[in-house]
C-alpha cells in the first residue's frame, strides 16, 4: 500500500495517532503514558499497537461520523 491508497479513515487515524503520541510522550503528562500502557496491556497489545488501535477508534467514532453529519 502506498500513499495513494490512503483512505479518509486512514488519514483521520494518522492525525489522531499523531495527537496521541504527542500527548502520551509529553513529560507534562506522564499519567497519559501510563494509561496508554495499561489499556494496551489489558487488551493484549503493546503501547504502539494500542496507539494505532485508539487512532482508528477515534477516526471511526468521531471524525467519520462528524463528516457524515456535515
N, C-alpha and C positions, 0 to 999 in steps of 0.2 A: 504494500500500500504506500502510495506517495501522497504528497500534499494535495494533489488534485482529486484524490479520493476522499478527502475530509468532508464529513457531513456537518450539518449545522449542529447536531448533537455533539460531535467531536470538538467543534470549535468552542461551544459553550463549556464543555467539560474541561478543555485546556485552560480557558480563562479561570474557571472555578479552581482548578488544580493549582494554578499559579498563586491565587489568593490564599489557598490552604497552606501551601508550602511557606509562603512569606509569614503567615500568622503562626504556624506551628514551629518554625525555626527561629522566630524572633526571641532574643534574650529577654524582652519585656513580657513575654507570655509563656513562661515555662510550663504552666499548667495546661496550655493548649497542646503542647507536645506530649505531655503525659496522658492527656485524654485521648489523643490520637493513637498512641501506642497501646493503651488499654483497650480501646474499641477494636483495633486490629487483632489484638491477642484473643479477645473474646470471640471474634469471628474466624479465627484461624488464619489471619492474614498478617503479613509484615506491615510495618508502618508505610512503606511505599505503596504496597498493594491497597492499603486502607485509603490512602490519599486518592488513588485512582478510582476506587470504588465510590468514595464520597463525592468526588468531582462529577461522576456520571449520575449519581443520585441527585445532585444539585441541578445538573443540566436537565434531567428528566422532570423533576418535581417543580422547579421554579422557572427556569428560563424558557423552556419549550412551551410550558403552559401559558406563561405570560405572553409569549409571542403569538400563540393561537388566539388569545383573547383580544389582542390589539387590532 
